[in-house]
């Protein structure tokens, strides 16, 4: 069976796994919207734009830019899926980019039918804060990458509970040789983007499931806190208070 063409947003698609996923989805006949941080990065996406991709531009450390992108997308043809790929490894942008931006897009976009959040094996080292209000969501100090990936994996699981009509999954792409992962990363770059593409677009029965934590198309058990409803609720309440937007 051939999968139907979908309209799919891939955030953080100027390079690395996001670019590879966008290129592959375009080649498969899907309508893809790519995302770049600024106009300079957008210029790097010219080959994908020439193949028919749409584009949104905005810095995910800027909440107003995220809101503007959401409004722009809501004014266009509805999205079938969002691959929340944008992420940073270190520095002050960790929480704004890795958690706040996907949370805001999830809350503000007219609900796509599928949501895919990029997690990491590092999320097992994250700490489920008893009070997520204590987290530096604004990035005034360097945040913990492991914490950010635990939070976004818990967000993916919370969406399953709050929006049962939406397919929501988290993906560990592996430690792959991208700019973030470094040239000596041991995992397969090609396998690193296939699972999120499959979850966003495929009609395979397994791809039509929700609530998974995936690694190379195999479901795995995430950190125990991910499925803790109390932790999910504390996290969502903190994010709602911080952004002024409820999921």
N, C-alpha and C positions, 0 to 999 in steps of 0.2 A: 504494500500500500504506500502511495506517495503522500507525504505530509503536505497539508495545505499551506500555501504561502501565508506568513504571519508578518505583522508589523511589530518590530522588536527594537527597544532602546538598549544600547550597550553603553554604560557610563565608563568614563576613563578609557576611551578607545583610541587614543592617539598613538599608543605603542603597547608592547607586551601582550598579555593575554586578552585584553579588551580588543585590541586591533586584530589579533588572530581570530577571535570569535566573530567580530563584525565582518571580516573578509570572508570567512567560511560561510556565514549565514547568507551574505549577499550572493556568493557563488551557488548556493543551494536554491536561490530564487526568492528569498524572503526580502521584505521591505525593511531596511535597517535604518535606524536613526543613531548616528554616532555622537559622541560628546567629547569636547575638548575644554581644557581649563581657560584658554585665552586664544586670541586670534593668531598668535604665533604658532601655537600647537595645532590650531585648526588647519593652518596651511599644510601641516604634515599629513593631513587626511585627504588631500586633493585626489590621490588615486582612488580612494573609496567613493568620494563624491562624484568622480567621473563615471563610476560604475552605477550611480543612481542613489547612493545613500543620502539621507537627510542629515542635518546637523543641528545641535544646540551647543551654545558656548556659554560657559560660566564657571567661575572659581568656586569649588565646593567648600572652601573655608569661609565663604561669604553667604550667610543665610538668605539675604535678600536675592542674591543671584540664583540660589536654589529655588526660591519661591517664583522668581521670574521664569526659570526654565519650566517649572511645573505648569505655570499659567500658559506658557507658549505651547506646551505639549497638549494641554487640555483644550486649547483652541483649534487643534488639528485633528486629524483622523485618530480615533481611539487606538491605543496600543494594545496589542495582544499580550506582550510580555516585556518585562524589564529585567535585564541582567545587571545587578548592582555590583559592577566590577571595580569601580574607582577605589583606590586605596593607597595609603602611604605607610611606610615602614617605621618612620621615626620622626621626632620633632613635634612642634606645636600643632601641626595639622592632623595628627593621628585621630583624635576624637571628632573634630569637625568633619573630616572627610570620611572616615571609616564608619561612623555611627550617626552623627547628626544629619548629614546629607541623605543617606538612605532612609532614615526615619522620616524626614520631611517629605521626600518624594513619595514614600509609601502612604503617608497621611494625605498628601495634597493631590496626587494624580487620580483622575477618574479610574477606579479600580481596574487595572489590567487583569487578565484572567490567570496569568502566571507571573510569579516573582521568584527570582533566583538571586541569592545573596552569597557573595564570595567570603567564605570563612577561611580558616587555616588550621593546620595541626597545632599551631601555636596557641589556639584558643584553650587547649587543655591546661596551659599555664596561667590562664586568666583567673582573677579573683572575683567571685560573685559578691560584690559589696553589699553589706546589710543595708546601707543607705546610699543608693546611687546618686543622691543629691550631692554627696561629697566629691563626686568625680569632677574633674576640670573639663567640662564640656566645651568651654570656649577656647581651649588650647593656649591658655596663658602660660602654661608650663608644658614640658614634653610629657606626652601621655604614654601609657603602656600599650604596645601593639597587641599583646596577648589579651589584655582586658578588652580592647576594642573589638577583637574578633569573637570573644565570648559574648559580648553584648549584641553584636549584629547577628550571631547565630541564635541567640535567645529571641531577638526580634523576629527572625524568620519563623521560629516555633510559635511565638505569640500570634502572629498573623494567621496561622492555621486555626487557632482557637477563635479569634475575633472575626475572621472573614472565611468561613468554611467553604464559600463558593469559589475562593481563590486557591490555586495550587501554589504553595509556598515551600521552598526548599533552600537548604544551604549546601554549598559545595566547597570542599577542600581541594584546590587544584594541584596540590603538591608543591614541593619546593623546586621550582622550575627556573631555567636560566634566562630570566628576563632582566631588565635594568634593576628591578627591585630585588630579584632573587640572586643576582650575581652570576658570573660566567661559569662558576664551578658547581652550581646547584645540581643535585643528582637526579631529579625527576625528569620525565619526558615532556618537553614543551608542547608537543602535538597533543598528547593526552590531557595536558593541563587546561585546554579550553573546550574539549569535546563534550564533557558532561554538562556544562552549563548551557551549551547550544542545544543539546538533546532535550534537557528539561524545559527549555524555553519554546521549543518548536515541534517536538516529535509527538506523534500519535501512538507511539508504542505504549502498551498498557502500563509498563513500569514508569514511563515518563509522565503518565497521567495520575501519579500518586502525589501526596502532599505530606509535609512534615519530616522529610528525610534529611539526613546529613550524609552527603555523598562524597566518595573518593573514587575517581575513575569508574563511574557508573556502578559502584557497589555501595549499598547503604551500610553505614557504620554507626556505632553508638557515640554520640557526642559527650561532652562534659555533663555530669549529672545535673548541674544547675540549669542547663538549657531547657529542660522540660519541667522545671520547678515553677508552678504557676505563681507562687508567691514572689519569686525572684522576677519573673516576667512582669508581674503587675507593678512591683516597685520600680523596675527599670522604665516601663512605659509611663508611669506617673512622673518620674523625674524628667524624662524627655519632654513630656507634655508641659510641665511647669517651665522647663528651660526654654522651650521654643514658642510656647503659647499656642501650640497646635496639638490637638488630640488625634489619636489614631482612630 
